[in-house]
Amino acid sequence: MNEPATPVEAPSDDENRPVSNLRQKAMLLLWLWLALMILTVVYLLYARGMFASTQRLTLIAEDAEGVVVGMDMSFAGFSIGRVARIELAEEGNARILIDVPTKDARWLRSSSVFTMERGLVGGTRIRAYSGVRDDPPLEDGAVRPLLRGDALAELPRMTAAAREMLDNLKAMTASDAALMTTLANVQQVTDKLKGPQGGLGVLLGNEDAARQLVERSNALLMRADTLASRLDKLVARADRQLLGEGKGQDGLVADARQSVQQLNGLLSEARGSLQKVDVVLVKAQEIAGNTSEATVDLAALRGEIEVTLRKVDHLVKEINRKWPLARDTEIKLP
Amino acid sequence: MTSVQAFNRCLTSLFKGGDTRPMSLSSLQSAQESRPHGRQRLLVIFRAWQRTLLLAAQIVVLAFSPASYRPAARRQQILAAVYWATAPHLSAFLTLSALISVVLIRIVVASAQSYGLSQYALGLLVRTLVLELIPLYAAMFAAVRYSLPGAHHVRERLADLPASGGSAAEQRLLRDELLPRALAAAFSVQLLATLSGLLALVLAYLMVYGLSPWGLSAYTHSVGQVFTLPVSLIFALKTFFFSLAVAIVPMAASAQRDQRGRYRRSSDILEFARLFSVVLTIEILSLIGNYY
């Protein structure tokens, strides 16, 4: 009735085997386990920041939804603090108490801003921003507001805006809305455009005015046609005056051509006269040069004459002094 | 015996917890006819687990009793059991654990990077691998390699006792056979889980940051973020109860008398199923504690 159980190799066979230094080896295992446990506990305590000195920062938020004890506060992507406690303040706000290690507290300034961001993916994040690094460092126990930068919080606002837009759209597309009235008017206009009067009927409003406008337009067109035929005659006459009718009757153009030819001849004659004048001018220039040289000689001559006259004047004065009887002191120059 | 019958017997034993002797096909039908139903069946299951808990309590009391360690020969016996429960399996278990860890770490890290969620990869690894999987398979490994064969040996020894054995002989057996094996199995689970957990942490660091030491601070921070006080407490309690279950459940099942007051041999798969159900219950409770 009893089936034999699955045969299992009993450990007693191994255990009966003699092992050298069994006690030492067993004790070594026990000590190894103890050491590993102590190492693990110490490492975890270190990882939890139990051995680091911290300073306390209190952030006041409207609500602490998504914030859990132990979550990080990051600065430029690095964790510089950890949420230690969350409590409800007397004012109904959430107080988030954060432990910031002293070595990381230097990144926080008195002007630092703290935000809580809640993304569509992932948990809530608390971030710190220090715009002015020269400000004094954040003091221990500081209380700061926690600003919301929430993607999910935007959703209700977006929903409200979308609903408002849909309401407007609905009002616009209602049967008594201005847009629908306009569209109805446009429909009427297009119907009139398709009618016998077409666009004129739309522009002038009634059929008689449109007919009158058409008749006047036709009369105007006839007058314009008459005017155009008279203009044609005028142009033909002008053509005749200008170009002539041939057979010895030259027009203004032929006369102008002859005049131009005569003018060319006059110009060639004038060119020859000018060449002669050039020769005369060259000679006049030579004469002027000679005259200027003569003028230089005249100046020397004048100087000599003046010297001679002064000598003569001196001589006359000498004679007059020596011969006082002479009364006539006038000297006649040559 | 067909596999269906074996499975049926396994389930019956798992929930019944009492007589776990193997049956033939003809005896199975008669047994089904005489099987208790409804309230009576629940009573049988309740009594079986009550006996297991009682024996577990006795082993715990003996473990905390200084008299259990007083003779030097018994201390030597306990140390030998500790050695045989741990040392021969260390290399195999650490190799297996490293292999599983590397595969899981690679999968998690690559998946997280492909989804752009690499900042959550380390936390996820520590939570799944170190907190949940490693204690579980360390317990199963110690159970399969030491505790269940040890329980089989104890049952063989007990089966040699007369059906109306006195309580003194039972006490002696408890102290001489069960206690050293239970302590050794519990220690084995603890040491294997601790070593394997640390190995997984080191492998995770190496696979994420390589041999660079500059990621140590960020890595330590990530690990510390996972091990909050409640999580650490639940992890320690879970590992402790795993080791207790591995130490006691197979031994308690082996030390149970049947209705005729005799110790009978049972299948290892049934004992393993019973142990696994206990371990799974502990795991589920820890998950509820951690995440609900």
Interface residues (C-beta under 8 A of the other chain):
Chain A: M1 N2 E3 P4 A5 T6 V8 E9 A10 P11 S12 D14 E15 V19 L22 R23 K25 A26 M27 L29 L30 L32 W33 L36 M37 L39 T40 Y43 L44 Y46 A47 R48 G49 V69 G70 M71 D72 S79 R82 V121 G122
Chain B: M1 R21 P22 M23 S24 S27 Q76 L79 A80 A81 V82 Y83 W84 T86 A87 P88 L117 Y120 Y146 L148 P149 G150 H152 H153 E156 F187 Q190 L191 T194 L195 G197 L198 T220 H221 V223 G224 Q225 F227 T228 S232 R264 R265 S266 S267 D268 I269
